[in-house]
Amino acid sequence: LERAAAERFEPGLGREPVQAMPPSYLPSFAPQAILGHLELMSPPPEPGGVRVDVRAGTAATNVVVVAHDRPGLLAVLSGVFALHNVSVLDGRFFTRADGIVLDSFHVVDALGGTIEERRWARLRADMARAVRGELPLEDLLREKARAYRRPGGDGRVEVLVDTAASEGFTVIEVHCADRVGLLHDIARALFELELDIRLAKVDTLGRDVVDTFYVRGVDGEPV
């Protein structure tokens, strides 16, 4: 990885951004993916800007989003996916030491079809507007929720809170049935509770999800 980064970046521009990521970042991705992330983050986007990289795969599409961290950002990004009928199968979300966020999602069409380039273009535009606060996201999602319902699961929700698993964070794990907009709703609930999401893992298992969030309070300490 270091040799490949040295060939593609100026000295220090490859190693330093990786070292500034959380320790769990490197084991989560293949070297080629990390090199792609470095290119996406170099240089960082302007404050209020967002970069969206879409790479189609066999079973799912990988979408990587780079932006400046701010409270409620994950709720905004996941809300835009839901708005465009894009279902998140899994996700890994990391915040760099300088406040740059790299969120990697694997997504599919929520209705089982294909996502054409025109829809990706609309999603990119809405994601940029939403990050800037120019999109009435909550109103649009409420309208969509009234028009679209997805059956699944048995309605049970389990929320586990672990204060001992990490020295620097409180770990919140949510088990429930999947539905469009679920990640947005959970992330928004954590935001409204004044919890700062610094790392998250999202996994869809059939019709059920296991979402894990590493959070801190407004004082920067575990809750």
Secondary structure, 3 states (H helix, E strand, C coil): CHHHHHHHCCCCCCHHHHHCCCCCCHHHCCHHHHHHHHHHHCCCCCCCCEEEEEEECCCCEEEEEEEECCCCHHHHHHHHHHHCCEEEEEEEEEECCCCEEEEEEEEEECCCCCCCHHHHHHHHHHHHHHHCCCCCHHHHHHHHHHHCCCCCCCCCCEEEEECCCCCCCEEEEEEEECCCCHHHHHHHHHHHCCCEEEEEEEEEECCEEEEEEEEECCCCCCC
